[in-house]
Amino acid sequence: MRRHVPALAALATSLLMASCAAGPVGAKEKTGMSATMKDSSRIPFHDPAIVPMAQAIQHGDVARIRALAASTDLAAHGEDNVTLLEWAIWTEQPEALAALLESGADARLLGMDQETVAHMAAMVEPPEYLRVLIAHKAPVDIVSPRGGRTPVFSAVQSGRAPQLEMLIEAGVDLNRKDSMGNTLLHEAASANNGKALLRLLEAGVDPRAVNAQGVTFQRYFFMTRERLLNAQGKQERAAVEAWLTQHGVARE
């Protein structure tokens, strides 16, 4: 059982490090780590009353999940505060995720990093997990106590265009600010994600909003000298500049 403490922690760290980079989070880290979990008989839940459910989730045994639901605490937490809903994502079992939701598991429950299952679904591949949550009318706009961030921040930070689009269509608050006053535009700019930044501008996020430092997203987005950008970066910058000009927003 102790093997999964570093496994979960390492996976969370790899996702965070990758999501802070210019490019999106790669699927390889998650797939490889999840495979280790699925191949092992060990799980990050110790309570004997929870272990059968965790095993059923791990193996995608939908029938058993439904049979155990009434007698299992679906709000249980395991190592690193992982929830059963999050465990379904770690073990790459979207049908198990759906079965848990249909059995009454609460998607508002805070788990790893004081975030919800929607935060996790917004930042990993494939986007199917977030699609399952939305289809089951699970809340996908919950503010985490950790940084005041909602799942859409995770999608933008991690470069997940499909999840960003799903969350926009779901009607989440795109003008929300985190605990540092950063908007989604600040997030996209800091991640050098010009494509997401343009999509957010088109969706109506306020380009003049400032954070706690009193600066708009432009401070971060135009920080890198243009000669250092690759072809895609230059194209994305030009598209953002064109949008700003078209809408009467001065380049800072």
Steps between C-alpha positions, in 0.01 A plus 500: 500500500783741575612480138206715392587793723796596278309387193213742556732776615732452203211506257359818652846658483553399137163643404574826681847538350376425151202731531727787604708455185428669169361184348201293613523212743608183324290189524801272541559581866140434595460189288819344629422572864142383470613176341718437804200548723277276292756220487555509876275332753573790733267797520517834689206414728559324833152468652381140453150635443623706201750260345241290306361816337847630419586167338179502299583849375855398418373219278207690350250254647186710461261232624698456821526876553122526486456200728739640762385863484223474760732353764810708422590850612536665162655806668798299624855628451820308449867590500578858394129569563403332172125442460331206336398721207860611455612138528281419201697755296841384629417147393356619166150363554242747359218245531586458869490877536153506347381213720619678815317819402185303423532331840507831683869589535533873570710679237524805730724306737851641537778254438864525400647851530167618644346483154202314357482221249406761238832679554675172429285417199570844353875446493552141384463312176271384360220758546252215542502530881380859492243403240366235739475753783314753287267234361408405857444865593784497751617844618794616290544858624593445864760728658787316665623626840846458350556817303135571436516325165220331309538206257521731199825640643638145496395455139668824392816439701535149360429597140188286472308661214217239492433540873511879471239486228280264701514725803418808293199317358403391853472866596773528765599845626775611265561831679582345836826597665719276714633595845775709339254688283606320185242446230498221247676739262785538750510121529512447125762773457721356775479158334582660163177350370404748228235277352311476830551869562337592169211261564440658840504850352246386242291352781482835675768499769588860590838590342539802730468305826800535730635263764629574851815646345292745306589365155296351218576178318710695252787534747551124483395423145728754333790445739688270261677678216344420167827383347507221756158365402456209265269520199195392696574745780534787254174403332314485831645833610396663173146364542474641852639836388246510217217430744617777733521749214159402367343552843675825585728362770839672498816290489693559820 
